[in-house]
Amino acid sequence: MDFQDIIIKKRDKQKLTKEEISFFIQGVTDGSLPDYQISALLMAILLNGMDAEETAQMTMEMAHSGALFDLSSLPGFKVDKHSTGGVGDTTTLILAPLVASLGVPVVKMSGRGLGFSGGTIDKLESIPGFQVGVTEEDALTYGKTSHLVLMSQTDNLTPADKKLYALRDVTGTVDSIPLIAASIMSKKIAAGADGIVLDVKCGSGAFMKTQKDAEALAHIMVEMGQHVGRKVTAIISGMDQPLGMYIGNSLEVMEAMEVLKGNVKGDLLEVSLLLGAHMLLLAGRVQTEAEGKALLQQQIDNGAGIAKFRELLIQQGGNSAIIEQPDLLPLSPCSLEVRAEKSGYLTHMDTAKIGRASQETGAGRAFKEQPLDFGAGIITKKRLGDYVEAGEVLAVIYSATDKACASAAEIFQSALTISAEKAPLPPLVLNIISA
């Protein structure tokens, strides 16, 4: 098969066959295709798209480019969750223990973050002693005993995706909905879950800025799930302000624990309950979203959720004393308060800028190998719609140096709009899409 013919075919807006897609992914995986030809096809896909069948085929080829995580020996319907990424988005650390506390297995592979803040694995690594490197054998054992595993992706999971992701990042081909969908779903399928709940973020702090684009991505991933025999539900949720009040790594662990203890309400809790309820729906544990949310709230109220989080910490070597003593978690030594420059209503947050402010503190990465400052980040004090007085504290910045605090504070301040008139609040949940 001549790969140049495949490039020309997609350049001319034609549909690729199963054999052509297989040849492409095999060449990516074994290194037989040069980067310049792979990049040319990626650009053709960006410009001309792929239909659901092509995308599903590429997803399955990518999923099978490495070893599959076989969860079949683990009893029950296994559920997973994926977020397309946001600011202050700590839902995994909340919903995973809650869902697992009801006997529904959650064996979740997560990655490290690149950009605004750390990923789930970075947050877990901010916990003293916590081990994210779990073998498949241990993961199956934990899944049977605690119903909960949060682990880093194994090295041999979807190697084709790793290569394609790196090339997309440097060739201007990131913004392709089929390529995004295939990247996300190939990892989820390879990780072995029976059902997947997707949190597709939409807004100023999300990759998808418009509801139309977010829904297009959601529809293609749900349809792809049907093609490959997985149950998939996608929630379109707003990212026009940080989801939680704490942004960082150890800071987000602190807030997640407070939510599990029942001490924090608001958007972070609401989205966690919603996503968790749909995980329970896919597993057949409940019949309605309302029933699922009520059941998860019950697990907060009766202490089962935080108890399951403690079990997770002990299981994977983390210091469980952080639950009673959150000051055992790292916190950067320098801090700076950001104060309101005038009185009025908080009417707009440029959430991407707030993410960049967090990155400036050291809580996020500008490049893949950059080490994180686990104790850095931002504690916000206000939400959209709140009235603030001039001089009132809007946020507290934490970083290793006063200079970094000052730089992050300047970015944070520029992200906020304070107006004399109150503005309508953006919706927290825009749509729910399922098969």
VOGU-3710 file (C-alpha; in Angstrom, 3 decimals, decimal comma):
1> mdfqdiiikk> 0,000/0,000/0,000  1,388/3,433/-0,992  0,883/5,868/1,881  1,088/8,856/-0,479  -2,112/7,602/-2,132  -3,818/7,594/1,301  -2,745/11,208/1,911  -4,037/12,272/-1,514  -7,315/10,425/-0,948  -8,042/12,290/2,284
11> rdkqkltkee> -6,748/15,537/0,745  -9,451/15,069/-1,899  -12,135/14,582/0,808  -12,621/10,860/0,240  -13,384/8,261/2,886  -10,538/5,998/4,012  -11,067/2,239/4,145  -10,535/0,049/7,182  -7,374/-1,346/5,576  -5,966/2,124/4,870
21> isffiqgvtd> -6,557/3,289/8,441  -5,007/0,081/9,785  -1,946/0,625/7,561  -1,656/4,205/8,839  -1,799/3,336/12,547  0,519/0,335/12,111  3,064/2,593/10,397  2,792/5,140/13,202  3,279/2,436/15,832  6,230/0,591/14,283
31> gslpdyqisa> 7,963/3,712/12,968  7,837/2,665/9,312  6,103/5,911/8,281  8,117/9,148/8,385  6,846/12,028/10,533  6,378/14,300/7,519  3,935/11,889/5,868  2,049/11,265/9,119  1,813/15,037/9,629  0,499/15,508/6,076
41> llmaillngm> -2,343/13,065/6,706  -3,121/14,675/10,070  -3,472/18,046/8,319  -5,715/16,502/5,648  -7,909/15,030/8,412  -8,023/18,398/10,195  -9,145/20,160/6,999  -11,526/17,530/5,604  -12,660/15,538/8,615  -13,568/11,903/9,111
51> daeetaqmtm> -17,001/10,349/9,473  -18,080/8,323/12,511  -17,115/4,999/10,923  -13,609/6,217/10,004  -13,142/7,724/13,456  -14,321/4,552/15,180  -11,980/2,452/13,042  -9,008/4,697/13,822  -9,919/4,636/17,509  -9,924/0,837/17,630
61> emahsgalfd> -6,639/0,607/15,705  -5,064/3,070/18,167  -6,511/1,181/21,147  -5,006/-2,072/19,827  -1,626/-0,502/18,993  -0,452/-1,573/22,459  -1,565/-3,882/25,236  -5,205/-3,814/26,336  -6,038/-3,742/30,040  -8,259/-6,796/30,554
71> lsslpgfkvd> -10,754/-6,179/33,359  -12,952/-9,167/32,515  -11,914/-11,051/35,663  -13,188/-8,180/37,808  -16,848/-8,796/38,751  -19,459/-6,176/37,948  -19,903/-3,431/35,365  -16,715/-1,345/35,286  -17,177/2,413/34,843  -14,729/5,129/33,898
81> khstggvgdt> -14,879/8,902/33,576  -12,938/11,347/31,439  -12,866/15,137/31,438  -11,651/17,154/28,473  -9,943/19,419/31,011  -10,743/22,546/32,946  -9,617/24,788/35,785  -10,258/23,688/39,371  -11,728/20,455/38,003  -11,281/17,974/40,859
91> ttlilaplva> -14,274/15,743/40,153  -12,369/12,432/39,853  -11,106/12,610/43,437  -14,700/13,097/44,602  -16,853/10,899/42,387  -14,510/7,884/42,164  -14,629/7,124/45,928  -18,369/7,855/46,038  -19,210/5,511/43,137  -16,843/2,808/44,415
101> slgvpvvkms> -18,371/3,047/47,902  -21,590/1,715/46,327  -19,811/-1,393/45,016  -19,447/-0,221/41,407  -15,832/-0,844/40,279  -13,851/2,233/39,202  -10,439/1,302/37,775  -9,227/4,563/36,315  -6,027/5,265/34,422  -5,189/8,957/34,323
111> grglgfsggt> -2,422/11,117/32,960  -0,329/14,053/34,002  -1,408/17,535/33,040  0,068/19,799/30,401  -1,000/23,416/30,668  -3,161/25,091/33,291  -2,674/22,695/36,167  -1,666/19,150/36,952  -3,710/16,150/35,904  -5,304/13,678/38,294
121> idklesipgf> -2,004/11,799/38,629  -0,166/15,005/39,594  -2,786/15,739/42,235  -2,437/12,246/43,666  1,369/12,515/43,651  1,093/15,642/45,801  -0,111/13,312/48,587  2,917/12,119/50,607  3,685/8,481/49,788  0,881/7,907/47,278
131> qvgvteedal> 1,913/5,427/44,565  0,353/5,980/41,143  2,442/3,279/39,449  0,206/0,235/39,930  0,733/-3,053/38,097  -2,189/-4,583/36,241  -2,126/-7,528/38,655  -2,350/-5,232/41,695  -5,025/-3,125/39,996  -7,220/-6,200/39,544
141> tygktshlvl> -6,652/-7,203/43,172  -7,541/-3,703/44,406  -10,552/-3,612/42,111  -11,897/-6,788/43,705  -11,257/-5,684/47,297  -11,891/-1,920/47,354  -13,609/-1,441/43,948  -11,334/1,583/43,426  -7,987/2,107/41,668  -6,554/5,443/40,519
151> msqtdnltpa> -3,361/4,795/38,584  -1,075/6,243/35,923  -1,337/5,006/32,364  0,870/2,017/31,652  3,738/2,594/29,211  2,358/0,166/26,641  -1,128/1,721/26,504  -1,981/3,211/23,063  1,567/3,961/21,808  0,111/5,187/18,502
161> dkklyalrdv> -1,801/7,898/20,345  1,350/9,066/22,132  3,136/9,499/18,770  0,186/11,176/17,070  -0,439/13,492/20,030  3,169/14,676/19,984  3,001/15,388/16,240  -0,383/17,141/16,467  1,038/19,388/19,164  3,770/20,731/16,851
171> tgtvdsipli> 1,949/20,723/13,498  -1,146/22,794/14,265  -3,478/19,798/14,044  -4,735/19,628/17,618  -8,113/21,226/16,834  -9,591/18,293/14,914  -12,704/16,823/16,493  -12,170/13,308/14,999  -8,540/13,292/16,180  -9,525/14,530/19,667
181> aasimskkia> -12,285/11,933/19,888  -10,008/9,096/18,724  -7,301/10,123/21,199  -9,690/10,178/24,152  -11,684/7,080/23,275  -8,711/4,898/22,296  -7,240/5,322/25,784  -10,593/4,680/27,473  -11,246/1,547/25,399  -7,707/0,228/25,989
191> agadgivldv> -8,203/0,807/29,731  -10,966/-1,801/29,727  -14,071/-0,092/31,138  -17,570/-1,266/30,155  -19,089/2,198/30,450  -17,613/5,695/30,142  -18,980/9,053/31,272  -17,406/11,983/29,446  -17,314/15,480/30,919  -16,944/17,712/27,854
201> kcgsgafmkt> -16,043/21,185/29,094  -17,313/24,252/27,262  -16,451/27,913/27,812  -13,608/30,350/28,276  -11,483/27,902/30,260  -12,141/24,879/28,049  -10,647/23,497/24,870  -14,106/23,697/23,273  -15,147/27,346/23,471  -18,643/26,978/22,016
211> qkdaealahi> -21,536/24,695/22,852  -21,766/23,707/19,172  -18,182/22,400/19,122  -18,569/20,690/22,496  -21,722/18,926/21,324  -20,076/17,872/18,055  -17,241/16,235/20,007  -19,672/14,641/22,446  -21,909/13,212/19,705  -19,024/11,631/17,835
221> mvemgqhvgr> -17,645/9,989/21,017  -21,064/8,648/22,052  -21,640/7,320/18,526  -18,161/5,811/18,581  -19,044/4,003/21,801  -21,935/2,344/19,954  -19,566/1,256/17,161  -17,169/-0,418/19,610  -19,656/-1,891/22,078  -19,209/0,512/24,988
231> kvtaiisgmd> -21,898/2,436/26,832  -21,033/6,143/26,689  -22,737/9,236/28,095  -21,426/12,759/27,563  -22,185/15,706/29,844  -21,575/19,183/28,392  -20,607/21,307/31,403  -19,680/24,962/31,671  -16,148/26,254/32,199  -16,847/29,998/32,316
241> qplgmyigns> -15,375/30,069/35,813  -13,193/27,600/37,753  -15,270/24,614/38,811  -13,913/24,572/42,358  -12,567/27,314/44,597  -9,091/25,751/44,858  -6,754/25,550/41,836  -3,513/23,584/42,030  -2,468/20,083/43,017  -2,383/19,647/46,802
251> levmeamevl> -4,916/22,513/47,018  -7,403/20,535/44,933  -6,832/17,442/47,083  -7,727/19,580/50,100  -10,955/20,777/48,493  -11,915/17,280/47,323  -11,593/15,988/50,885  -13,760/18,828/52,181  -16,433/17,968/49,607  -16,321/14,298/50,640
261> kgnvkgdlle> -16,653/15,350/54,285  -19,813/17,294/53,406  -18,282/20,684/54,191  -18,359/22,168/50,666  -21,376/22,707/48,398  -21,578/24,478/45,052  -20,617/23,761/41,450  -17,826/21,267/42,154  -20,160/19,093/44,221  -23,003/19,438/41,706
271> vslllgahml> -20,941/18,339/38,703  -19,358/15,490/40,712  -22,808/14,200/41,720  -24,105/14,532/38,155  -21,190/12,653/36,581  -21,273/10,027/39,322  -25,026/9,553/38,890  -24,551/8,818/35,200  -21,798/6,326/36,038  -24,321/4,565/38,294
281> llagrvqtea> -26,937/4,704/35,513  -24,579/3,045/33,028  -23,819/0,356/35,614  -27,526/-0,272/36,192  -27,179/0,614/39,863  -29,957/3,245/39,687  -32,842/3,992/37,323  -32,790/7,798/37,251  -30,267/10,624/37,494  -32,077/12,006/40,554
291> egkallqqqi> -31,860/8,631/42,304  -28,146/8,446/41,541  -27,410/11,937/42,846  -29,380/11,280/46,030  -27,557/7,992/46,608  -24,150/9,640/46,167  -25,128/12,500/48,475  -26,127/9,872/51,031  -22,609/8,410/50,806  -21,233/11,849/51,681
301> dngagiakfr> -23,683/12,323/54,547  -23,006/8,912/56,110  -19,222/9,174/55,754  -18,854/6,288/53,276  -17,278/8,497/50,606  -14,446/9,854/52,741  -13,963/6,372/54,222  -13,450/4,997/50,702  -10,962/7,802/49,980  -9,073/6,803/53,134
311> elliqqggns> -9,096/3,186/51,921  -7,635/4,335/48,590  -4,836/6,235/50,351  -3,888/3,264/52,530  -4,138/0,854/49,573  -1,691/2,888/47,447  0,721/4,015/50,145  -0,573/7,543/50,749  -0,539/9,176/54,173  -4,166/8,886/55,325
321> aiieqpdllp> -3,487/11,356/58,154  -4,014/14,143/55,590  -7,775/13,642/56,005  -7,626/14,960/59,584  -4,505/17,074/59,021  -4,594/18,639/55,546  -1,619/20,801/56,543  0,486/17,649/55,976  -0,016/18,333/52,267  2,547/20,640/50,630
331> lspcslevra> 1,803/24,380/50,500  4,196/26,831/48,861  5,887/29,290/51,255  5,047/32,593/49,546  1,537/34,006/49,309  -0,138/37,152/48,008  -3,715/38,399/48,287  -5,458/39,706/45,176  -7,881/42,494/46,109  -10,769/44,063/44,206
341> eksgylthmd> -9,837/47,349/42,558  -13,436/48,620/42,735  -16,853/47,684/44,091  -19,445/45,909/41,989  -20,629/42,553/40,747  -18,250/39,911/39,414  -19,697/39,532/35,917  -16,995/37,750/33,907  -14,007/35,487/34,435  -11,558/34,699/31,668
351> takigrasqe> -11,008/31,179/32,968  -8,167/30,471/30,541  -6,297/33,460/32,014  -6,959/32,166/35,528  -5,485/28,866/34,356  -2,430/30,709/33,084  -2,133/32,440/36,462  -2,126/29,011/38,106  0,518/27,841/35,650  2,594/30,914/36,551
361> tgagrafkeq> 2,603/29,839/40,218  4,221/26,519/39,259  1,039/24,431/39,557  0,956/23,708/35,806  3,383/22,840/33,042  4,500/24,867/30,042  6,310/21,818/28,610  5,991/18,080/29,194  9,087/17,524/31,349  8,589/20,588/33,564
371> pldfgagiit> 8,491/19,684/37,284  5,497/20,922/39,261  5,375/22,767/42,549  2,735/20,612/44,242  2,036/23,273/46,870  1,480/26,125/44,402  -1,821/27,459/43,132  -4,713/29,771/43,840  -7,519/29,796/46,394  -10,371/31,849/44,960
381> kkrlgdyvea> -12,830/33,601/47,243  -15,590/34,744/44,883  -17,898/33,306/42,221  -19,630/34,889/39,256  -22,575/36,997/40,425  -21,022/37,839/43,801  -20,922/41,466/44,931  -17,470/42,621/46,023  -16,308/45,711/47,851  -13,244/47,642/46,737
391> gevlaviysa> -10,250/46,213/48,593  -11,967/42,885/49,331  -9,859/39,744/48,877  -10,690/37,963/45,619  -8,051/35,238/45,807  -4,854/34,139/47,546  -1,901/33,133/45,372  0,653/30,543/46,567  4,049/30,008/44,965  7,715/29,362/45,728
401> tdkacasaae> 8,746/33,005/45,206  7,276/36,450/45,740  8,045/37,264/42,099  5,955/34,335/40,840  3,123/35,318/43,200  3,153/38,889/41,871  3,182/37,748/38,244  0,332/35,283/38,823  -1,656/37,928/40,738  -1,359/40,357/37,822
411> ifqsaltisa> -2,668/37,748/35,384  -5,482/36,763/37,757  -6,539/40,381/38,264  -6,716/40,943/34,495  -9,019/37,917/34,118  -11,848/39,438/36,164  -14,536/41,923/35,175  -16,351/43,838/37,910  -19,433/45,795/36,800  -22,078/47,999/38,373
421> ekaplpplvl> -24,894/45,770/37,089  -25,333/42,092/37,862  -25,173/39,787/34,811  -27,037/36,488/34,248  -25,071/33,458/35,416  -23,881/31,038/32,718  -25,419/27,552/32,911  -23,457/24,875/34,739  -24,790/22,021/32,572  -25,592/22,706/28,939
431> niisa> -26,607/19,283/27,629  -26,504/15,537/28,258  -25,925/13,262/25,271  -26,298/9,484/25,356  -26,978/6,674/22,927
//
